[in-house]
Amino acid sequence: MGKRWHPEHFNCKQCGITLEYVAFFEKDGYPYCHLDYHELFSPKCGHCGNTIEGPFITALGKSWHQGHFFCRECGDPFEAGGFMVKDGFPYCEKDWIRKFAPKCKGCQEPIRGEFTNALDGMWHRECFVCKVCKTPFNSSYYYIHEGNPYCDKHYRERLSN
């Protein structure tokens, strides 16, 4: 602070408590007691709203106590792992995939990675197969009968029945 104070004038700028025998913090040339300094200038936790005095995490434009930044669904804290966001809320990868990932039209499981878009839906590549012989379609050619994909051979069999 670079100033000299009479002991009776060395007070917290906010609450006025004497700081002669206690630890204090300085901000913009003024002394503050521990409580007021942190209440006024320390970040607030995005979960509990309380002042953060120690180490913290910064994510989603907010500060968080360690242990207070966790998956909205399962409540597990994000240690060193990443997270995914939906509508401004953090989710672990497992819960995000379970809740929000598109589902395969063939097996109804979440789609991660590459997929085929066909028959008004998304399919795992290994699930987009002929309804009868389960052979995958190696080209973009397949036939549709009653909403299901068929290879050339089994489509013709269906038509002849």
C-alpha positions as CSV (number, residue, x, y, z in Angstrom):
1,M,0.0,0.0,0.0
2,G,3.0,2.2,0.5
3,K,1.2,4.3,3.3
4,R,1.8,4.8,7.0
5,W,-1.2,4.7,9.3
6,H,-2.0,5.6,12.8
7,P,-3.0,2.4,14.5
8,E,-6.5,3.8,15.3
9,H,-6.9,4.7,11.6
10,F,-5.8,1.4,10.2
11,N,-9.3,0.0,9.7
12,C,-11.1,-2.2,7.1
13,K,-12.5,0.1,4.4
14,Q,-15.8,-1.9,4.4
15,C,-16.7,-2.7,8.1
16,G,-14.3,-0.4,10.0
17,I,-12.8,-3.1,12.2
18,T,-9.3,-2.3,13.4
19,L,-6.6,-4.2,11.5
20,E,-3.6,-3.4,13.7
21,Y,-3.2,-7.0,15.0
22,V,-4.9,-9.1,12.3
23,A,-4.2,-10.2,8.8
24,F,-5.5,-8.0,6.1
25,F,-5.8,-7.7,2.4
26,E,-5.2,-4.7,0.2
27,K,-7.2,-3.7,-2.9
28,D,-6.8,-0.4,-4.8
29,G,-4.8,1.1,-1.9
30,Y,-7.3,0.3,0.8
31,P,-7.1,-2.3,3.6
32,Y,-9.8,-4.9,4.1
33,C,-10.4,-7.5,6.7
34,H,-10.2,-11.1,5.6
35,L,-14.0,-11.6,5.6
36,D,-14.9,-8.4,3.7
37,Y,-12.1,-8.8,1.2
38,H,-13.2,-12.3,0.2
39,E,-16.9,-11.3,0.3
40,L,-16.3,-8.3,-2.0
41,F,-13.5,-9.5,-4.3
42,S,-13.2,-13.3,-4.4
43,P,-15.1,-15.3,-6.9
44,K,-18.4,-17.0,-6.0
45,C,-19.1,-20.6,-6.5
46,G,-21.4,-21.4,-9.5
47,H,-23.1,-24.2,-7.4
48,C,-23.4,-23.0,-3.8
49,G,-22.9,-19.2,-4.3
50,N,-20.5,-19.0,-1.5
51,T,-17.2,-17.1,-1.6
52,I,-14.2,-19.2,-2.9
53,E,-11.0,-18.6,-0.9
54,G,-8.9,-21.5,-2.0
55,P,-8.1,-23.3,-5.3
56,F,-11.0,-23.4,-7.7
57,I,-12.1,-24.5,-11.1
58,T,-13.2,-22.1,-13.9
59,A,-15.6,-23.5,-16.4
60,L,-18.8,-22.5,-18.3
61,G,-18.0,-18.8,-17.5
62,K,-18.2,-19.4,-13.8
63,S,-15.9,-20.3,-10.8
64,W,-16.5,-23.4,-8.8
65,H,-15.2,-24.8,-5.5
66,Q,-13.3,-28.0,-6.2
67,G,-15.8,-30.8,-5.8
68,H,-18.7,-28.5,-6.7
69,F,-18.3,-28.8,-10.4
70,F,-20.1,-32.1,-11.2
71,C,-22.3,-33.9,-13.6
72,R,-25.9,-32.6,-13.5
73,E,-27.2,-36.2,-13.9
74,C,-25.1,-38.5,-11.7
75,G,-23.4,-35.9,-9.4
76,D,-19.9,-37.2,-10.0
77,P,-17.3,-34.4,-9.9
78,F,-15.2,-33.8,-12.9
79,E,-11.7,-34.7,-11.7
80,A,-9.2,-34.5,-14.6
81,G,-11.8,-35.7,-17.2
82,G,-13.7,-33.6,-19.6
83,F,-17.4,-32.8,-19.7
84,M,-20.1,-32.1,-22.2
85,V,-22.7,-29.3,-22.0
86,K,-26.4,-29.2,-22.8
87,D,-28.5,-26.1,-22.1
88,G,-25.7,-24.6,-20.0
89,F,-25.3,-27.6,-17.7
90,P,-22.3,-29.9,-17.5
91,Y,-22.7,-33.7,-18.0
92,C,-20.2,-36.5,-17.9
93,E,-19.7,-38.2,-21.2
94,K,-21.6,-41.4,-20.1
95,D,-24.7,-39.5,-19.0
96,W,-24.7,-37.1,-22.0
97,I,-24.6,-39.9,-24.4
98,R,-27.3,-41.8,-22.6
99,K,-29.6,-38.8,-22.4
100,F,-28.9,-36.7,-25.6
101,A,-27.0,-38.7,-28.2
102,P,-29.2,-39.8,-31.2
103,K,-30.4,-43.4,-31.0
104,C,-29.8,-46.0,-33.8
105,K,-32.9,-46.9,-35.6
106,G,-31.8,-50.5,-35.7
107,C,-30.7,-51.3,-32.2
108,Q,-31.9,-48.2,-30.3
109,E,-28.5,-47.7,-28.7
110,P,-26.8,-44.3,-28.7
111,I,-24.8,-43.4,-31.7
112,R,-21.1,-42.5,-31.1
113,G,-18.9,-41.9,-34.1
114,E,-19.8,-42.7,-37.7
115,F,-23.3,-43.5,-38.8
116,T,-25.5,-44.0,-41.8
117,N,-28.4,-41.7,-42.3
118,A,-31.3,-43.6,-44.1
119,L,-35.0,-44.4,-43.8
120,D,-35.7,-41.3,-41.8
121,G,-33.2,-42.2,-39.1
122,M,-29.6,-42.6,-38.0
123,W,-28.1,-46.1,-37.9
124,H,-24.8,-47.6,-36.7
125,R,-23.1,-48.7,-39.9
126,E,-23.1,-52.3,-38.6
127,C,-26.9,-52.1,-37.9
128,F,-27.9,-50.9,-41.3
129,V,-28.2,-54.3,-42.9
130,C,-30.6,-56.3,-45.0
131,K,-33.7,-57.3,-42.9
132,V,-33.3,-61.0,-43.9
133,C,-29.7,-61.9,-44.4
134,K,-28.2,-59.2,-42.2
135,T,-25.6,-58.3,-44.8
136,P,-24.4,-54.7,-44.6
137,F,-24.9,-52.5,-47.6
138,N,-21.4,-51.9,-49.1
139,S,-22.8,-49.3,-51.5
140,S,-25.5,-46.7,-51.3
141,Y,-28.0,-49.1,-53.0
142,Y,-30.6,-50.8,-50.9
143,Y,-34.3,-51.4,-51.3
144,I,-37.2,-50.5,-49.0
145,H,-40.1,-52.8,-48.3
146,E,-42.6,-52.0,-45.6
147,G,-40.1,-49.5,-44.0
148,N,-37.2,-52.0,-43.8
149,P,-34.0,-52.2,-45.8
150,Y,-33.4,-55.2,-48.1
151,C,-30.6,-56.3,-50.4
152,D,-31.4,-56.9,-54.0
153,K,-31.9,-60.7,-53.7
154,H,-34.3,-60.5,-50.7
155,Y,-36.2,-57.5,-52.0
156,R,-36.9,-59.4,-55.2
157,E,-38.1,-62.4,-53.1
158,R,-40.5,-60.1,-51.2
159,L,-41.9,-58.8,-54.4
160,S,-42.5,-62.2,-55.8
161,N,-44.4,-63.4,-52.7
